[in-house]
Amino acid sequence: MLIGEIAHATGRSSHTIRGYESQGLLPGVQRGAAGRCAEADRIRYGRPRTLAPDRTDGVFSVIQPTPVFKDNLAQLPAIDGVARIDLVGTNGDVVATIENQPGKQGSLAVYNYLQHAFGTLDAKAAEHGLAVFAEHTADARNRPGAHPNVDRLLAIVAGGEALRIDVVAKG
């Protein structure tokens, strides 16, 4: 099975599947003749092991957020291999970038997780992201502009444009 076939079966792009594989998120991929993945991998990746009850197209399950952001961060995938995240509008323009640098790594981890769990940053993903940001969400509502990455989620929940989340691996 080719990566394109796995992508079609899971509703993801080939780029996303390759990104998952390069980050070690799809362990043990067996390749046969012509670089095809084994049928067992199609079954494994076509119906992920840990889907949330209301998700049928994701690769990862959603966490159960706690009221404490630090505790939520501990449940998220590592971001060691992530250089940045680009948020892309429907017209293809990058509307925001979150770099992997001190002071931004919590937001980077949340948006990386939202990409893995939801694929796109729509109202449902944004609402969940607000729960993951926990106490920072209340602070952002009280102090607009203090938490721009939370403000973005609030705007999407309020009817703003859904965004594509592009995870850019370290080179």
N, CA and C of each residue as an Amber inpcrd file, in Angstrom:
protein
   513
   0.8570000  -1.1700000   0.0000000   0.0000000   0.0000000   0.0000000
   0.9040000   1.2360000   0.0000000   0.6160000   2.1820000  -0.8550000
   1.3900000   3.4110000  -0.9360000   0.9250000   4.4110000   0.1140000
   1.7850000   5.3760000   0.4360000   1.4180000   6.3990000   1.4160000
   0.1520000   7.1210000   0.9740000   0.0120000   7.3620000  -0.3140000
  -1.1970000   8.0070000  -0.8300000  -2.4540000   7.2090000  -0.5240000
  -2.3350000   5.8950000  -0.5680000  -3.4890000   5.0430000  -0.2510000
  -3.8140000   5.1010000   1.2370000  -2.7780000   5.1300000   2.0810000
  -3.0020000   5.2740000   3.5250000  -3.6370000   6.6310000   3.7980000
  -3.1330000   7.6590000   3.1200000  -3.6920000   9.0030000   3.3020000
  -5.1720000   9.0180000   2.9320000  -5.5060000   8.4020000   1.8080000
  -6.9110000   8.3640000   1.3840000  -7.7680000   7.5980000   2.3920000
  -7.2590000   6.4740000   2.8770000  -8.0220000   5.6490000   3.8220000
  -8.2630000   6.3600000   5.1480000  -7.3370000   7.2420000   5.5400000
  -7.4680000   7.9260000   6.8320000  -8.0170000   9.3340000   6.7110000
  -8.1710000   9.8230000   5.4810000  -8.6640000  11.1850000   5.3060000
  -7.6000000  12.2420000   5.5590000  -6.3390000  11.8500000   5.5350000
  -5.2150000  12.7680000   5.7360000  -4.4880000  12.9740000   4.4210000
  -3.6520000  13.9950000   4.3510000  -2.8370000  14.2050000   3.1600000
  -1.6060000  13.3010000   3.2270000  -1.0150000  13.0360000   2.0630000
   0.2270000  12.2590000   2.0280000   1.3120000  12.9620000   2.8260000
   1.3380000  14.2960000   2.7350000   2.3120000  15.0980000   3.4830000
   2.1590000  14.8590000   4.9890000   0.9190000  14.8140000   5.4640000
   0.6720000  14.5900000   6.8890000   1.1360000  13.2000000   7.3020000
   0.8210000  12.1750000   6.4910000   1.2330000  10.8050000   6.8100000
   2.7550000  10.7180000   6.8410000   3.4280000  11.3300000   5.8610000
   4.9000000  11.3230000   5.8660000   5.4530000  12.0520000   7.0920000
   4.7930000  13.1530000   7.4710000   5.2150000  13.8790000   8.6680000
   5.0840000  13.0240000   9.9140000   3.9560000  12.3060000  10.0290000
   3.7660000  11.4090000  11.1760000   4.8720000  10.3540000  11.2040000
   5.1740000   9.7920000  10.0320000   6.1930000   8.7490000   9.9530000
   7.5740000   9.3050000  10.3130000   7.9120000  10.5010000   9.8150000
   9.2280000  11.0880000  10.0840000   9.4120000  11.4670000  11.5480000
   8.2940000  11.7570000  12.2450000   8.3610000  12.1020000  13.6610000
   8.2980000  10.8660000  14.5530000   8.2400000   9.6760000  13.9400000
   8.1750000   8.4480000  14.7200000   6.8030000   8.1830000  15.3060000
   5.7820000   8.8450000  14.7830000   4.4340000   8.6720000  15.3160000
   3.7270000   7.4610000  14.7220000   4.2900000   6.9120000  13.6580000
   3.7630000   5.6940000  13.0480000   4.8630000   4.6390000  13.1220000
   5.0860000   4.0820000  14.2900000   6.2080000   3.1660000  14.4730000
   5.9980000   1.8460000  13.7500000   7.1050000   1.2510000  13.3560000
   7.0840000  -0.1020000  12.8280000   6.4690000  -0.2510000  11.4540000
   6.5930000   0.7500000  10.6000000   6.0500000   0.6260000   9.2510000
   6.8750000  -0.4120000   8.5020000   6.2140000  -1.4470000   8.0100000
   6.8780000  -2.5000000   7.2480000   6.7090000  -2.1970000   5.7650000
   7.8060000  -2.1850000   5.0360000   7.7360000  -1.8900000   3.6030000
   8.1160000  -3.1410000   2.8180000   7.3730000  -3.3830000   1.7840000
   7.6480000  -4.5040000   0.8980000   8.2060000  -4.0070000  -0.4150000
   7.9040000  -4.7600000  -1.4700000   8.3550000  -4.4060000  -2.8100000
   7.8420000  -3.0210000  -3.1930000   8.6450000  -2.2910000  -3.9000000
   8.2940000  -0.9560000  -4.4090000   7.9720000   0.0360000  -3.3010000
   8.4570000  -0.2070000  -2.0800000   8.2540000   0.7390000  -0.9920000
   6.8500000   0.7830000  -0.4450000   6.0480000  -0.2110000  -0.7510000
   4.6650000  -0.2320000  -0.2690000   4.6120000  -0.6850000   1.1850000
   3.6640000  -0.1250000   1.9230000   3.4240000  -0.5400000   3.2990000
   2.6390000  -1.8420000   3.2880000   2.8780000  -2.6610000   4.2960000
   2.1720000  -3.9370000   4.4060000   0.6830000  -3.7140000   4.6540000
  -0.1430000  -4.6970000   4.2870000  -1.5900000  -4.6140000   4.4960000
  -1.9220000  -4.4070000   5.9690000  -1.1360000  -4.9940000   6.8580000
  -1.3770000  -4.8110000   8.2980000  -1.2580000  -3.3410000   8.6840000
  -0.3510000  -2.6010000   8.0360000  -0.2190000  -1.1740000   8.3220000
  -1.4350000  -0.4020000   7.8350000  -2.0090000  -0.7980000   6.7070000
  -3.2190000  -0.1370000   6.2230000  -4.3250000  -0.2820000   7.2530000
  -4.4460000  -1.4670000   7.7840000  -5.4760000  -1.6900000   8.7990000
  -5.1640000  -0.8700000  10.0420000  -3.9030000  -0.8860000  10.4720000
  -3.5270000  -0.1580000  11.6810000  -3.7010000   1.3440000  11.5000000
  -3.2770000   1.8980000  10.3670000  -3.3610000   3.3390000  10.1800000
  -4.7230000   3.7730000   9.6620000  -5.4340000   2.8820000   8.9960000
  -6.7590000   3.2130000   8.4990000  -7.7870000   3.3320000   9.6090000
  -7.6080000   2.6430000  10.6960000  -8.4920000   2.7100000  11.8640000
  -7.6050000   2.7620000  13.0970000  -7.2070000   3.9470000  13.4960000
  -6.2790000   4.0970000  14.6110000  -6.7620000   3.4260000  15.8890000
  -5.7940000   3.0780000  16.7250000  -6.0780000   2.3530000  17.9650000
  -6.8650000   3.1750000  18.9630000  -6.6040000   4.4710000  19.0600000
  -7.1550000   5.2430000  20.1710000  -7.9560000   6.4440000  19.6980000
  -9.0160000   6.1790000  18.9930000  -9.8730000   7.2800000  18.5590000
 -10.7840000   7.7080000  19.6920000 -11.0290000   8.9760000  19.7620000
 -12.0290000   9.4760000  20.6990000 -13.3960000   9.0080000  20.2120000
 -14.3680000   8.8520000  21.1190000 -15.6710000   8.3210000  20.7270000
 -16.3550000   9.1050000  19.6100000 -16.1340000  10.4100000  19.5440000
 -16.8260000  11.2170000  18.5410000 -15.9610000  11.4990000  17.3140000
 -14.7770000  10.8840000  17.2290000 -13.9020000  11.0940000  16.0760000
 -13.8290000   9.8090000  15.2670000 -13.9400000   9.9150000  13.9710000
 -13.7950000   8.7580000  13.1020000 -12.7120000   8.9570000  12.0600000
 -12.0950000  10.1330000  12.0270000 -11.1230000  10.4160000  10.9800000
  -9.7620000  10.8340000  11.5120000  -9.5700000  10.8390000  12.8020000
  -8.3160000  11.3000000  13.3810000  -7.3130000  10.1860000  13.5240000
  -6.0970000  10.5550000  13.8470000  -5.0560000   9.5730000  14.0850000
  -4.8300000   9.4110000  15.5790000  -5.0610000  10.4490000  16.3360000
  -4.8260000  10.4050000  17.7670000  -6.1040000  10.7190000  18.5280000
  -6.2080000  10.1770000  19.7180000  -7.3690000  10.4890000  20.5440000
  -7.1730000  11.8380000  21.2160000  -8.2610000  12.4100000  21.6690000
  -8.1800000  13.6710000  22.3940000  -7.9470000  13.3800000  23.8670000
  -7.2800000  14.3000000  24.5380000  -7.0520000  14.1640000  25.9740000
  -8.2780000  14.6750000  26.7140000  -8.3520000  14.3690000  27.9710000
  -9.3730000  14.9420000  28.8430000  -8.6990000  16.0880000  29.5890000
  -8.9160000  17.3350000  29.1520000  -8.2240000  18.4660000  29.7730000
  -8.5770000  18.6240000  31.2490000  -7.5860000  19.0490000  32.0020000
  -7.7690000  19.3760000  33.4150000  -7.8600000  20.8960000  33.5190000
  -8.1650000  21.4410000  34.6900000  -8.2100000  22.8990000  34.8390000
  -6.8280000  23.5480000  34.9320000  -5.7520000  22.7440000  34.8490000
  -4.3900000  23.2610000  35.0120000  -3.5940000  23.0240000  33.7220000
  -3.1490000  24.1150000  33.0940000  -2.4410000  24.0370000  31.8220000
  -1.2080000  23.1420000  31.9180000  -0.4350000  23.2750000  32.9640000
   0.7860000  22.4760000  33.1210000   0.4700000  20.9830000  33.0940000
  -0.6190000  20.5860000  33.7300000  -1.0210000  19.1750000  33.7240000
  -1.4480000  18.7340000  32.3270000  -2.1030000  19.6230000  31.6000000
  -2.5090000  19.2990000  30.2320000  -1.2950000  19.1440000  29.3260000
  -0.3040000  20.0190000  29.4880000   0.9170000  19.9190000  28.6790000
   1.5840000  18.5630000  28.8450000   1.5420000  18.0250000  30.0460000
   2.1720000  16.7320000  30.3160000   1.5130000  15.5970000  29.5310000
   0.2900000  15.7990000  29.0650000  -0.4320000  14.7670000  28.3170000
  -0.2210000  14.8720000  26.8020000   0.4310000  15.9360000  26.3480000
   0.5440000  16.1940000  24.9130000   1.7870000  15.5490000  24.3170000
   1.7660000  15.2960000  22.9930000   2.9430000  14.7350000  22.3310000
   4.1370000  15.6820000  22.4340000   5.3250000  15.1040000  22.4240000
   6.5600000  15.8880000  22.4780000   6.6900000  16.7550000  21.2240000
   7.3780000  17.8680000  21.3660000   7.5870000  18.7890000  20.2360000
   9.0620000  18.9050000  19.8770000   9.8900000  17.9710000  20.3390000
  11.3290000  18.0380000  20.0990000  11.6760000  18.1520000  18.6160000
  10.9440000  17.4540000  17.7610000  11.2430000  17.4580000  16.3350000
  10.5300000  18.5320000  15.5410000   9.8140000  19.4260000  16.2220000
   9.0280000  20.4580000  15.5360000   9.7930000  21.7830000  15.5270000
   9.9940000  22.3540000  14.3480000  10.6600000  23.6570000  14.2270000
   9.6590000  24.7890000  14.4390000   8.4790000  24.6280000  13.8110000
   7.4480000  25.6670000  13.9230000   6.1280000  25.1010000  13.4290000
   5.0910000  25.8710000  13.6610000   3.7700000  25.5660000  13.1200000
   3.3050000  26.7840000  12.3430000   2.8680000  26.5420000  11.1200000
   2.2760000  27.5920000  10.3000000   0.7680000  27.3850000  10.2850000
   0.0270000  28.4520000  10.5120000  -1.4300000  28.4160000  10.4310000
  -1.8160000  29.0560000   9.1080000  -2.5350000  28.3050000   8.2940000
  -2.7810000  28.6930000   6.9130000  -4.2730000  28.9000000   6.6780000
  -4.6090000  30.0470000   6.0990000  -5.9970000  30.3640000   5.7830000
  -6.4820000  29.6300000   4.5460000  -7.7650000  29.7470000   4.2600000
  -8.3540000  29.0480000   3.1190000  -7.7840000  29.5210000   1.7820000
  -7.2240000  30.7220000   1.7470000  -6.6150000  31.2330000   0.5120000
  -5.1670000  30.7740000   0.3440000  -4.6410000  30.0140000   1.3110000
  -3.2780000  29.5020000   1.2260000  -2.2260000  30.3780000   1.8700000
  -2.6130000  31.5410000   2.3730000  -1.6600000  32.4350000   3.0310000
  -1.4030000  31.9840000   4.4640000  -0.1430000  32.0740000   4.8880000
   0.1990000  31.8110000   6.2850000  -0.2610000  33.0190000   7.0920000
  -1.1990000  32.7990000   8.0010000  -1.7460000  33.9090000   8.7910000
  -1.0250000  34.0660000  10.1230000  -0.3370000  33.0060000  10.5660000
   0.4220000  33.0790000  11.8200000   1.4300000  31.9410000  11.8510000
   2.5020000  32.1620000  12.5950000   3.5330000  31.1510000  12.8020000
   3.8430000  31.0850000  14.2880000   3.9870000  29.8690000  14.7930000
   4.3990000  29.6600000  16.1850000   5.7380000  28.9410000  16.1350000
   6.7790000  29.6200000  16.5630000   8.1350000  29.0710000  16.5350000
   8.3930000  28.2130000  17.7730000   9.2990000  27.2590000  17.6350000
   9.7320000  26.4480000  18.7720000  10.8460000  27.2120000  19.4800000
  10.4410000  28.1040000  20.3610000  11.3900000  28.9170000  21.1190000
  10.8120000  29.1690000  22.5060000  11.6670000  29.4920000  23.4680000
  11.1720000  29.7460000  24.8230000  10.0490000  30.7790000  24.8240000
   9.0480000  30.5170000  25.6260000   7.8980000  31.4010000  25.7240000
   6.7890000  31.0630000  24.7450000   7.0830000  30.2170000  23.7600000
   6.0950000  29.8160000  22.7500000   5.8580000  28.3090000  22.7420000
   6.6630000  27.5680000  23.5080000   6.6080000  26.1140000  23.4100000
   5.3050000  25.5140000  23.9320000   4.6630000  26.1410000  24.9010000
   3.3670000  25.6540000  25.3660000   2.3320000  25.7610000  24.2640000
   2.2870000  26.9140000  23.6070000   1.3590000  27.0960000  22.4850000
   1.7000000  26.1580000  21.3400000   2.9960000  26.0020000  21.0560000
   3.4240000  25.0940000  19.9980000   2.9300000  23.6820000  20.2920000
   3.0640000  23.2410000  21.5400000   2.6200000  21.8980000  21.9190000
   1.1120000  21.7420000  21.7500000   0.3520000  22.7550000  22.1340000
  -1.1130000  22.6770000  22.0060000  -1.5150000  22.6200000  20.5380000
  -0.9830000  23.4980000  19.7140000  -1.3590000  23.5150000  18.2980000
  -0.8750000  22.2520000  17.5820000   0.3000000  21.7320000  17.9460000
   0.7910000  20.4700000  17.3940000  -0.1950000  19.3510000  17.7380000
  -0.6080000  19.3010000  18.9820000  -1.5890000  18.3080000  19.4350000
  -2.9170000  18.4640000  18.6910000  -3.3930000  19.7000000  18.5330000
  -4.6600000  19.9190000  17.8280000  -4.5730000  19.4270000  16.3880000
  -3.4110000  19.6060000  15.7570000  -3.2450000  19.1000000  14.3940000
  -3.3390000  17.5770000  14.3840000  -2.6760000  16.9270000  15.3340000
  -2.7060000  15.4650000  15.3900000  -4.0960000  14.9340000  15.7120000
  -4.7930000  15.5810000  16.6160000  -6.0890000  15.0830000  17.0810000
  -7.2450000  15.4470000  16.1570000  -7.1780000  16.6170000  15.5120000
  -8.3180000  17.1000000  14.7280000  -8.0040000  17.3150000  13.2520000
  -6.7220000  17.4740000  12.9110000  -6.3480000  17.6720000  11.5200000
  -6.4420000  19.1060000  11.0500000  -7.4830000  19.8000000  11.4300000
  -7.6810000  21.1930000  11.0370000  -8.1390000  21.9830000  12.2550000
  -7.9420000  23.2660000  12.2090000  -8.3210000  24.1180000  13.3340000
  -9.6840000  24.7350000  13.0410000 -10.7240000  23.9350000  13.2650000
 -12.0930000  24.4110000  13.1020000 -12.6660000  24.7430000  14.4770000
 -13.9510000  25.0700000  14.5390000 -14.5610000  25.4860000  15.8110000
 -14.4770000  24.3910000  16.8720000 -14.6540000  23.1380000  16.4650000
 -14.5960000  22.0330000  17.4310000 -13.1840000  21.8920000  18.0150000
 -12.1790000  21.9340000  17.1500000 -10.7890000  21.8430000  17.6110000
 -10.4310000  23.0460000  18.4770000 -10.8820000  24.2340000  18.0810000
 -10.5780000  25.4510000  18.8440000 -11.2060000  25.3950000  20.2300000
 -12.4350000  24.9220000  20.3170000 -13.1000000  24.7960000  21.6220000
 -12.3190000  23.8510000  22.5290000 -11.8590000  22.7500000  21.9710000
 -11.0560000  21.8090000  22.7550000  -9.7240000  22.4500000  23.1540000
  -9.1140000  23.1860000  22.2310000  -7.8620000  23.8760000  22.5340000
  -8.0140000  24.8570000  23.6780000  -9.1480000  25.5430000  23.7450000
  -9.4010000  26.4660000  24.8620000  -9.4440000  25.7140000  26.1860000
 -10.0140000  24.5240000  26.1830000 -10.0330000  23.7100000  27.4070000
  -8.6170000  23.2800000  27.7840000  -7.7870000  22.9640000  26.7890000
  -6.4010000  22.5610000  27.0610000  -5.6040000  23.7360000  27.6270000
  -5.8250000  24.9380000  27.1160000  -5.1220000  26.1160000  27.6320000
  -5.5490000  26.4580000  29.0600000  -6.6370000  25.8760000  29.5240000
  -7.0940000  25.9460000  30.9140000  -7.1510000  27.3790000  31.4410000
  -6.3910000  27.6620000  32.4900000  -6.4700000  28.9690000  33.1520000
  -6.0570000  30.1260000  32.2390000  -5.2980000  29.8380000  31.1920000
  -4.8960000  30.8970000  30.2570000  -6.0790000  31.3780000  29.4160000
  -7.0810000  30.5190000  29.2440000  -8.2680000  30.9120000  28.4810000
  -9.0400000  32.0060000  29.2120000  -9.2490000  31.8180000  30.5070000
  -9.9570000  32.8470000  31.2930000  -9.1690000  34.1510000  31.2880000
  -7.8470000  34.0570000  31.4140000  -7.0160000  35.2560000  31.4030000
  -7.0950000  35.9600000  30.0440000  -7.1130000  35.1850000  28.9630000
  -7.2070000  35.7780000  27.6220000  -8.5440000  36.4880000  27.4290000
  -9.5980000  35.9270000  27.9840000 -10.9110000  36.5810000  27.8720000
 -10.9290000  37.9030000  28.6410000 -10.2210000  37.9430000  29.7630000
 -10.1690000  39.1590000  30.5870000  -9.1660000  40.1850000  30.0740000
  -8.1410000  39.7080000  29.3620000  -7.0840000  40.6010000  28.8750000
  -6.7890000  40.3150000  27.4010000  -7.6770000  40.7150000  26.5000000
  -7.4440000  40.4570000  25.0720000  -6.0710000  40.9700000  24.6390000
  -5.3790000  40.1410000  23.8700000  -4.0500000  40.4990000  23.3880000
  -2.9280000  39.9390000  24.2380000  -3.2200000  39.5460000  25.4750000
  -2.1780000  39.0090000  26.3550000  -1.7500000  37.6020000  25.9320000
  -2.6470000  36.8700000  25.3020000  -2.3760000  35.4950000  24.8720000
  -2.8480000  35.3350000  23.4230000  -2.0560000  35.7870000  22.4510000
  -2.5250000  35.7940000  21.0600000  -2.9050000  34.4190000  20.5170000
  -2.2260000  33.3700000  20.9650000  -2.5580000  32.0390000  20.4600000
  -3.8650000  31.5170000  21.0450000  -4.2410000  31.9950000  22.2230000
  -5.5520000  31.6860000  22.7950000  -6.6020000  32.5760000  22.1320000
  -6.2680000  33.8430000  21.9170000  -7.1870000  34.7650000  21.2360000
  -7.6130000  34.2040000  19.8800000  -6.6710000  33.5850000  19.1680000
  -6.9730000  33.0150000  17.8520000  -8.0410000  31.9280000  17.9830000
  -7.9190000  31.0800000  19.0010000  -8.9200000  30.0270000  19.2140000
 -10.2780000  30.6270000  19.5570000 -10.2750000  31.6570000  20.3890000
 -11.5320000  32.3370000  20.7350000 -12.2080000  32.8920000  19.4810000
 -11.4200000  33.4530000  18.5790000 -11.9700000  34.0210000  17.3430000
 -12.5850000  32.9330000  16.4600000 -11.9390000  31.7920000  16.3830000
 -12.4710000  30.6950000  15.5620000 -13.7660000  30.1620000  16.1620000
 -13.8010000  29.9960000  17.4800000 -15.0250000  29.5420000  18.1480000
 -16.1620000  30.5300000  17.9060000 -15.8360000  31.8140000  17.8400000
 -16.8440000  32.8610000  17.6260000 -17.2820000  32.9690000  16.1630000
 -16.7900000  32.0650000  15.3150000 -17.2130000  32.0650000  13.9150000
 -16.1420000  32.4540000  12.9290000 -14.9170000  32.6310000  13.4030000
 -13.8130000  32.9820000  12.5100000 -13.4460000  31.8390000  11.5790000
 -12.6170000  32.1610000  10.6040000 -12.1860000  31.2100000   9.5860000
 -11.4210000  30.0350000  10.1970000 -11.7570000  28.8250000   9.7650000
 -10.9810000  27.6450000  10.1420000  -9.6160000  27.7370000   9.4600000
  -8.6060000  27.1710000  10.0930000  -7.2440000  27.2440000   9.5720000
  -6.6540000  25.8520000   9.4130000  -5.7650000  25.7290000   8.4460000
  -4.9820000  24.5110000   8.3080000  -3.7650000  24.6480000   9.2190000
  -3.3910000  23.5730000   9.8950000  -2.2360000  23.5810000  10.7910000
  -1.1260000  22.7900000  10.1130000  -0.0530000  23.4650000   9.7090000
   1.0960000  22.8030000   9.0940000   2.2140000  22.7000000  10.1200000
   2.5720000  21.4750000  10.4780000   3.6710000  21.2310000  11.4040000
   4.9420000  21.0970000  10.5750000   5.9220000  21.9610000  10.8410000
   7.1770000  21.9640000  10.0950000   8.2500000  21.3370000  10.9770000
   8.7950000  20.2090000  10.5060000   9.8050000  19.4880000  11.2730000
  11.1410000  20.2220000  11.2330000  11.9480000  20.0010000  12.2710000
  13.3000000  20.5630000  12.2840000  14.0930000  19.9340000  11.1590000
  14.9040000  20.7650000  10.5110000  15.6440000  20.3650000   9.3260000
  16.7840000  19.5030000   9.5910000
